[in-house]
């Protein structure tokens, strides 16, 4: 039983670890969200850690679903997992750019890169495990919404 769930546990811990590290290194700068002029549809700041915890958990489960195919004849598992790792890094760096550097326009451009990486990841995951790809869709939608917030914050606060 443990052997079957171990990849899921490890993968979720890695994803949540990246999210937790991101929150830790930007924690002193996160009050910026409440200090800037916000666009319509801006959710309350308490919603962000809840949503991100759910999304990182789904990302971890999704990556584990792909990882389970590592010893099969499925081509592209390694590539898909590398793109997943790149996704985690790009996601992490966005927080630094937006919160710590307060470089809102650059953060928006970086977010476009993140969206491209997420779409690539979904395509690669779908070839291996459609469920893994579908689990990434809420993440893509949230990051797209974050793009709206990011761009609007840039435009309203320049």
Buried (B, 14 or more C-beta within 10 A) or exposed (E): EEEEEEBBEBBBEBBBEBBBEBBEBBEEBBEBBEEBEBBEEBEEEEEBEEBBBEBBBBBBBBBBBBBBBEEEEBEBBEEBBEBBBBBBEBBBBBBBBBBBEBBBBBBBEBBEEBBEBBEBBBEBBBBBBEEBBBBBEBBBEBBEEBBBBBBBBBEEEE
